[in-house]
């Protein structure tokens, strides 16, 4: 079985846990998103997709914009963080 697809988003303006919550809420609403993890310090968001789903830049950009931020870059993530309790 292939590893789930994951993407790293670079987001401008990600500065606090409330910001992270807003972005996570919008991205989690996208069909096929399994999990979203944010790194406030780096302004990075990792989106892990369910098997068979992908994330395109237009969809990610729309979700980030609706949360009040700007998507600077979307790229495949190098590795998927371990799933665990949050």
Secondary structure, DSSP 8 states (H G I E B T S, - for coil): -----EEEEEEET--SHHHHHHHHHHHHTSTTEEEEEEETTTTEEEEEE-TT----HHHHHHHHHHTT-EEEEEEE-SS-------
